[in-house]
Amino acid sequence: DTAVEHATKNPELTIYKLKNTAYKFSFLLVPISLPFLWLMFFRRRGVTMYDHAVFSLYSLSFMSLLFAVLFVLKFAGLSGAVQFMIFTVPPVHMYLQLRGTYGLTNFGAIWRTFVLQTVAATVFVLYLALILFLSM
């Protein structure tokens, strides 16, 4: 209760604390996502946790670069392109990365892309909950 009361009294400080904490703990997205990736491939031989860690790092790197490009495009006044890209580029990237990294068939990559999108949303919510907990 006191944390919520403090946050409502000084929202600028609260937002600063959230940004600062999110920045510091952004690397936690990798270990949070590893169990979910393991569940997607636990029956596949030759795929190790190391493979999942590399996959996660590459994916997070791409998404970070994508959002940097989207901010630049939005600043340049291309909001329509930003809206289109935010909904199309991540699933296409996930599909291509899954297919290339794990050597999947089209069907295997497609169903795992849908699962990975759900996993990404779940990991993001867990990450936000952790950031809120650490910031308050």
N, CA and C of each residue as an Amber inpcrd file, in Angstrom:
protein
   408
   0.8160000  -1.2000000   0.0000000   0.0000000   0.0000000   0.0000000
   0.8570000   1.2610000   0.0000000   1.9290000   1.2380000   0.7730000
   2.7760000   2.4290000   0.8240000   3.4950000   2.6680000  -0.5010000
   3.8640000   1.5970000  -1.1900000   4.5290000   1.7490000  -2.4910000
   3.5770000   2.3510000  -3.5100000   2.3390000   1.9110000  -3.5060000
   1.3440000   2.4440000  -4.4370000   1.0560000   3.9090000  -4.1040000
   0.9500000   4.2060000  -2.8280000   0.7120000   5.5890000  -2.4020000
   1.8730000   6.4890000  -2.8240000   3.0980000   5.9970000  -2.6470000
   4.2790000   6.7640000  -3.0540000   4.3060000   6.9700000  -4.5730000
   3.9150000   5.9470000  -5.3120000   3.9070000   6.0260000  -6.7740000
   2.8760000   7.0380000  -7.2740000   1.7270000   7.1110000  -6.6180000
   0.7090000   8.0680000  -7.0550000   1.0790000   9.4950000  -6.6820000
   1.8490000   9.6660000  -5.6210000   2.2730000  11.0170000  -5.2160000
   3.3610000  11.5680000  -6.1280000   4.2240000  10.7100000  -6.6310000
   5.3320000  11.1510000  -7.4700000   5.4610000  10.2280000  -8.6900000
   4.5740000  10.3820000  -9.6860000   4.6090000   9.4630000 -10.8400000
   5.8730000   9.5830000 -11.6920000   6.4690000  10.7780000 -11.7630000
   7.6890000  10.9330000 -12.5630000   8.8260000  10.0930000 -11.9960000
   8.9640000  10.1010000 -10.6830000   9.9950000   9.2880000 -10.0420000
   9.7140000   7.8050000 -10.2440000   8.4660000   7.4240000 -10.1680000
   8.0910000   6.0260000 -10.3650000   8.4340000   5.5620000 -11.7760000
   8.1210000   6.3830000 -12.7630000   8.4310000   6.0290000 -14.1570000
   9.9490000   5.9450000 -14.3500000  10.6830000   6.8630000 -13.7430000
  12.1460000   6.8210000 -13.8210000  12.6820000   5.5280000 -13.2140000
  12.1580000   5.1450000 -12.0550000  12.6070000   3.9120000 -11.3970000
  12.2940000   2.6910000 -12.2580000  11.1020000   2.6770000 -12.8730000
  10.7230000   1.5500000 -13.7320000  11.6480000   1.4400000 -14.9360000
  11.9260000   2.5680000 -15.5880000  12.8250000   2.5530000 -16.7480000
  14.2200000   2.0960000 -16.3480000  14.7060000   2.6050000 -15.2360000
  16.0360000   2.2560000 -14.7730000  16.1350000   0.7700000 -14.4290000
  15.1380000   0.2500000 -13.7570000  15.1340000  -1.1660000 -13.3910000
  14.9830000  -2.0450000 -14.6280000  14.1070000  -1.6520000 -15.5470000
  13.9050000  -2.4380000 -16.7690000  15.1880000  -2.5090000 -17.5810000
  15.8750000  -1.4160000 -17.6720000  17.1350000  -1.3760000 -18.4110000
  18.1660000  -2.3060000 -17.7780000  18.2780000  -2.2500000 -16.4580000
  19.2900000  -3.0470000 -15.7690000  19.0250000  -4.5440000 -15.8430000
  17.7720000  -4.9330000 -15.8370000  17.4310000  -6.3500000 -15.7780000
  16.9070000  -6.9070000 -17.0980000  17.1330000  -6.2080000 -18.1980000
  16.6180000  -6.6850000 -19.4870000  17.2220000  -8.0230000 -19.9010000
  18.4390000  -8.2950000 -19.4460000  19.0660000  -9.5730000 -19.7940000
  18.3420000 -10.7630000 -19.1530000  17.5230000 -10.5130000 -18.1370000
  16.7600000 -11.5940000 -17.5160000  15.7350000 -12.2220000 -18.4540000
  15.4580000 -11.5700000 -19.5630000  14.5320000 -12.1490000 -20.5340000
  15.0460000 -13.4840000 -21.0730000  16.3580000 -13.6260000 -21.1540000
  16.9310000 -14.8770000 -21.6790000  16.6610000 -16.0520000 -20.7370000
  17.0650000 -16.0150000 -19.4680000  16.7890000 -17.1800000 -18.6130000
  15.3110000 -17.4180000 -18.3430000  14.5060000 -16.3570000 -18.4070000
  13.0640000 -16.5560000 -18.2280000  12.4930000 -17.3410000 -19.4060000
  13.0220000 -17.1080000 -20.6020000  12.4700000 -17.7610000 -21.7910000
  13.0070000 -19.1790000 -22.0250000  14.1350000 -19.5280000 -21.4280000
  14.7540000 -20.8420000 -21.6910000  13.8510000 -22.0320000 -21.3540000
  13.1680000 -22.0650000 -20.2160000  12.3080000 -23.2380000 -19.9590000
  11.1910000 -23.4030000 -20.9880000  10.6730000 -22.2860000 -21.4740000
   9.6130000 -22.3660000 -22.4770000  10.1370000 -22.9260000 -23.7910000
  11.3230000 -22.4930000 -24.1910000  11.9210000 -23.0330000 -25.4160000
  12.2460000 -24.5110000 -25.2510000  12.7240000 -24.8830000 -24.0700000
  13.0210000 -26.2920000 -23.8200000  11.7570000 -27.1280000 -23.9800000
  10.6250000 -26.6370000 -23.4810000   9.3700000 -27.3780000 -23.6140000
   8.9540000 -27.5450000 -25.0760000   9.2790000 -26.5780000 -25.9130000
   8.9230000 -26.6780000 -27.3310000   9.7650000 -27.7300000 -28.0590000
  10.9370000 -28.0510000 -27.5260000  11.8590000 -28.9460000 -28.2280000
  12.3570000 -30.0960000 -27.3630000  11.6620000 -30.4370000 -26.2670000
  12.2200000 -31.4260000 -25.3400000  12.3360000 -32.8180000 -25.9450000
  11.5890000 -33.1260000 -26.9870000  11.6830000 -34.4560000 -27.6140000
  12.6620000 -34.4780000 -28.7850000  13.1840000 -33.3530000 -29.1310000
  14.0870000 -33.2700000 -30.2920000  15.5210000 -33.5260000 -29.8380000
  16.1330000 -34.5250000 -30.4110000  17.5090000 -34.8820000 -30.0630000
  18.4890000 -33.8780000 -30.6730000  19.5760000 -33.6640000 -29.9690000
  20.6240000 -32.7930000 -30.4770000  20.4020000 -31.3120000 -30.2030000
  19.3040000 -30.9620000 -29.5550000  19.0410000 -29.5620000 -29.2290000
  19.2880000 -29.3950000 -27.7310000  20.2280000 -28.5150000 -27.4100000
  20.6120000 -28.3370000 -26.0080000  20.1410000 -26.9740000 -25.4990000
  20.3000000 -26.7670000 -24.2010000  19.9360000 -25.4930000 -23.6020000
  20.7950000 -24.3610000 -24.1680000  22.0150000 -24.6930000 -24.5430000
  22.8960000 -23.7040000 -25.1720000  22.2710000 -23.1950000 -26.4690000
  21.7090000 -24.0990000 -27.2730000  21.0440000 -23.7000000 -28.5120000
  19.9090000 -22.7300000 -28.2280000  19.1420000 -23.0030000 -27.1790000
  18.0240000 -22.1330000 -26.8230000  18.5210000 -20.7650000 -26.3450000
  19.6360000 -20.7470000 -25.6110000  20.1880000 -19.4750000 -25.1340000
  20.6540000 -18.6180000 -26.3130000  21.3280000 -19.2240000 -27.2680000
  21.7760000 -18.4950000 -28.4560000  20.5710000 -18.0110000 -29.2500000
  19.5730000 -18.8630000 -29.4120000  18.3460000 -18.4800000 -30.1070000
  17.7160000 -17.2610000 -29.4290000  17.6190000 -17.2950000 -28.1020000
  17.0100000 -16.1860000 -27.3560000  17.8090000 -14.8980000 -27.5210000
  19.1250000 -15.0020000 -27.4290000  19.9480000 -13.8030000 -27.5800000
  19.8270000 -13.1920000 -28.9720000  19.8450000 -14.0220000 -29.9970000
  19.6860000 -13.5140000 -31.3600000  18.3150000 -12.8810000 -31.5380000
  17.2940000 -13.5350000 -31.0020000  15.9420000 -13.0100000 -31.1330000
  15.7910000 -11.6780000 -30.4140000  16.3020000 -11.5870000 -29.1930000
  16.2280000 -10.3260000 -28.4460000  17.0310000  -9.2260000 -29.1310000
  18.1630000  -9.5770000 -29.7030000  18.9670000  -8.5890000 -30.4260000
  18.2050000  -8.0580000 -31.6340000  17.5810000  -8.9490000 -32.3780000
  16.8160000  -8.5220000 -33.5460000  15.6560000  -7.6350000 -33.1310000
  14.9330000  -8.0330000 -32.0970000  13.7730000  -7.2470000 -31.6630000
  14.2120000  -5.8780000 -31.1430000  15.3520000  -5.8090000 -30.4740000
  15.8620000  -4.5180000 -30.0140000  16.1910000  -3.6080000 -31.1910000
  16.8510000  -4.1620000 -32.1860000  17.1580000  -3.3800000 -33.3830000
  15.8830000  -2.9710000 -34.1210000  14.9140000  -3.8720000 -34.1850000
  13.6400000  -3.5560000 -34.8390000  12.9660000  -2.3760000 -34.1530000
  12.9090000  -2.4010000 -32.8210000  12.2460000  -1.3090000 -32.1160000
  13.0190000  -0.0030000 -32.2500000  14.3300000  -0.0640000 -32.3630000
  15.1050000   1.1530000 -32.6160000  14.7410000   1.7300000 -33.9900000
  14.6350000   0.8590000 -34.9870000  14.2450000   1.3030000 -36.3290000
  12.8200000   1.8560000 -36.3070000  11.9340000   1.1960000 -35.5730000
  10.5470000   1.6670000 -35.5040000  10.4520000   3.0400000 -34.8480000
  11.2650000   3.2960000 -33.8170000  11.2640000   4.6230000 -33.1950000
  11.7440000   5.6860000 -34.1760000  12.7520000   5.3590000 -34.9610000
  13.2570000   6.3070000 -35.9570000  12.1930000   6.5650000 -37.0170000
  11.5300000   5.5110000 -37.4810000  10.4770000   5.6760000 -38.4840000
   9.3160000   6.5020000 -37.9370000   8.9520000   6.2610000 -36.6940000
   7.8680000   7.0350000 -36.0760000   8.2660000   8.4960000 -35.9620000
   9.5060000   8.7550000 -35.5740000  10.0040000  10.1200000 -35.4800000
  10.0040000  10.7970000 -36.8510000  10.2420000  10.0040000 -37.9060000
  10.2580000  10.5340000 -39.2710000   8.8570000  10.7370000 -39.8250000
   7.8350000  10.3720000 -39.0570000   6.4600000  10.5930000 -39.4940000
   5.8550000   9.4520000 -40.2890000   6.4410000   8.2830000 -40.2220000
   5.9430000   7.1230000 -40.9650000   5.1740000   6.1810000 -40.0390000
   4.1500000   6.6900000 -39.3890000   3.3910000   5.9020000 -38.4160000
   2.7080000   4.6960000 -39.0470000   2.2540000   4.8380000 -40.2810000
   1.5970000   3.7170000 -40.9600000   2.5410000   2.5450000 -41.1520000
   3.7680000   2.8520000 -41.5480000   4.7640000   1.7910000 -41.7220000
   5.0970000   1.1390000 -40.3900000   5.1400000   1.9270000 -39.3250000
   5.4370000   1.3960000 -37.9980000   4.3460000   0.4330000 -37.5580000
   3.0930000   0.8300000 -37.7350000   1.9790000  -0.0440000 -37.3440000
   1.9850000  -1.3480000 -38.1310000   2.2760000  -1.2640000 -39.4280000
   2.3330000  -2.4680000 -40.2520000   3.4830000  -3.3700000 -39.8070000
   4.6460000  -2.7790000 -39.5890000   5.8280000  -3.5640000 -39.2530000
   5.7460000  -4.1910000 -37.8670000   5.1050000  -3.5230000 -36.9380000
   5.0680000  -4.0490000 -35.5700000   4.2490000  -5.3400000 -35.4900000
   3.3200000  -5.5130000 -36.4280000   2.5000000  -6.7250000 -36.4130000
   2.9490000  -7.7800000 -37.4100000   3.7740000  -7.4260000 -38.3660000
   4.1780000  -8.4060000 -39.3750000   5.6240000  -8.8890000 -39.2360000
   6.5390000  -7.9960000 -38.9010000   7.9580000  -8.3650000 -38.8750000
   8.2810000  -9.3780000 -37.7730000   7.8100000  -9.1970000 -36.5090000
   8.1740000 -10.1940000 -35.4900000   7.7350000 -11.6250000 -35.8010000
   6.4870000 -11.8830000 -36.2380000   6.1470000 -13.2760000 -36.5500000
   6.9510000 -13.8540000 -37.7190000   7.2060000 -13.0290000 -38.7340000
   8.0040000 -13.5040000 -39.8750000   9.4200000 -13.8240000 -39.4150000
   9.9840000 -12.9490000 -38.6000000  11.3320000 -13.2060000 -38.0680000
  11.3420000 -14.4790000 -37.2210000  10.3500000 -14.6460000 -36.3610000
  10.2870000 -15.8470000 -35.5170000  10.2250000 -17.1060000 -36.3670000
   9.3820000 -17.0750000 -37.3950000   9.2560000 -18.2370000 -38.2910000
  10.5940000 -18.5520000 -38.9530000  11.2130000 -17.5300000 -39.5500000
  12.4700000 -17.7590000 -40.2620000  13.5850000 -18.1900000 -39.3140000
  13.6190000 -17.6070000 -38.1190000  14.6610000 -17.9790000 -37.1650000
  14.4510000 -19.4020000 -36.6520000  13.2170000 -19.7680000 -36.3640000
  12.9440000 -21.1450000 -35.9270000  13.3130000 -22.1430000 -37.0170000
  12.8880000 -21.8550000 -38.2200000  13.1500000 -22.7630000 -39.3420000
  14.6490000 -22.9110000 -39.5860000  15.3780000 -21.8160000 -39.5490000
  16.8080000 -21.8720000 -39.8180000  17.6310000 -22.4340000 -38.6700000
  17.2950000 -22.0390000 -37.4510000  18.0920000 -22.4620000 -36.2930000
  17.9370000 -23.9380000 -35.9930000  16.7100000 -24.4010000 -35.9980000
  16.4310000 -25.7760000 -35.5830000  16.2040000 -26.7270000 -36.7540000
  16.3020000 -26.2420000 -37.9840000  16.1290000 -27.0990000 -39.1510000
  14.7420000 -27.7090000 -39.2260000  13.7170000 -26.9050000 -39.0130000
  12.3440000 -27.4020000 -38.9710000  11.7050000 -27.4160000 -40.3520000
  10.6640000 -28.2120000 -40.4680000   9.8410000 -28.1900000 -41.6800000
   8.9510000 -26.9430000 -41.6240000   8.2680000 -26.6530000 -42.7170000
   7.3460000 -25.5120000 -42.7260000   6.2900000 -25.6550000 -41.6440000
   5.6660000 -26.8370000 -41.5640000   4.6190000 -27.0530000 -40.5560000
   5.1770000 -26.9130000 -39.1430000   6.3320000 -27.5110000 -38.8790000
   6.9430000 -27.4260000 -37.5570000   7.2840000 -25.9930000 -37.1710000
   7.7630000 -25.2250000 -38.1330000   8.1010000 -23.8290000 -37.8500000
   6.8430000 -22.9830000 -37.6540000   5.7870000 -23.2750000 -38.4070000
   4.5490000 -22.4840000 -38.2900000   3.8960000 -22.6860000 -36.9320000
   3.7160000 -23.9490000 -36.5070000   3.0330000 -24.1340000 -35.2190000
   3.9030000 -23.6530000 -34.0630000   5.2110000 -23.7900000 -34.1950000
   6.0840000 -23.2930000 -33.1360000   6.1270000 -21.7580000 -33.1180000
   5.9230000 -21.1290000 -34.2720000   5.8480000 -19.6610000 -34.3050000
   4.6550000 -19.1810000 -33.4910000   3.5080000 -19.8390000 -33.6610000
   2.3380000 -19.4510000 -32.8660000   2.5840000 -19.6850000 -31.3730000
   3.1950000 -20.8000000 -31.0430000   3.5110000 -21.0860000 -29.6400000
   4.5370000 -20.0680000 -29.1220000   5.5370000 -19.7450000 -29.9350000
   6.5690000 -18.7970000 -29.5260000   5.9930000 -17.4040000 -29.2920000
   5.0080000 -17.0100000 -30.0740000   4.3650000 -15.7170000 -29.8400000
   3.6660000 -15.7020000 -28.4880000   3.0250000 -16.7950000 -28.1260000
   2.3880000 -16.9040000 -26.8150000   3.4390000 -16.9090000 -25.7170000
   4.5190000 -17.6310000 -25.9460000   5.6200000 -17.6780000 -24.9810000
   6.2230000 -16.2870000 -24.7950000   6.4280000 -15.5770000 -25.8930000
   7.0060000 -14.2320000 -25.8050000   6.1070000 -13.3050000 -24.9920000
   4.8180000 -13.3980000 -25.1940000   3.8830000 -12.5760000 -24.4120000
   3.9310000 -12.9610000 -22.9380000   3.9900000 -14.2560000 -22.6520000
   4.0630000 -14.7260000 -21.2640000   5.3560000 -14.2710000 -20.6010000
   6.4690000 -14.4220000 -21.2860000   7.7650000 -14.0010000 -20.7470000
   7.7630000 -12.4930000 -20.5060000   7.1770000 -11.7420000 -21.4130000
   7.1310000 -10.2920000 -21.2500000   6.3080000  -9.9020000 -20.0250000
   5.1800000 -10.5660000 -19.8100000   4.3580000 -10.2870000 -18.6260000
   5.1130000 -10.6540000 -17.3470000   5.7910000 -11.7980000 -17.3380000
   6.5990000 -12.1780000 -16.1750000   7.7150000 -11.1680000 -15.9230000
   8.3430000 -10.7170000 -16.9790000   9.4030000  -9.7130000 -16.8660000
   8.8530000  -8.4060000 -16.2970000   7.7030000  -7.9550000 -16.7970000
   7.0990000  -6.7300000 -16.2800000   6.7320000  -6.8710000 -14.8080000
   6.2130000  -8.0270000 -14.4250000   5.8790000  -8.2610000 -13.0140000
   7.1410000  -8.2020000 -12.1520000   8.2240000  -8.7850000 -12.6470000
   9.4850000  -8.7480000 -11.9170000  10.0070000  -7.3210000 -11.7910000
   9.9140000  -6.5560000 -12.8550000  10.3710000  -5.1680000 -12.8330000
   9.5340000  -4.3540000 -11.8540000   8.2180000  -4.5480000 -11.8660000
   7.3650000  -3.8300000 -10.9260000   7.7160000  -4.2010000  -9.4830000
   7.9530000  -5.4730000  -9.2640000   8.3070000  -5.9360000  -7.9170000
   9.6240000  -5.3320000  -7.4560000  10.6190000  -5.2920000  -8.3450000
  11.9260000  -4.7630000  -7.9840000  11.9480000  -3.2460000  -7.8620000
  11.0340000  -2.5700000  -8.5590000  11.0190000  -1.1100000  -8.5450000
  10.3070000  -0.5330000  -7.3330000   9.4090000  -1.2730000  -6.7700000
   8.6000000  -0.7270000  -5.6580000   9.2520000  -0.9360000  -4.3330000
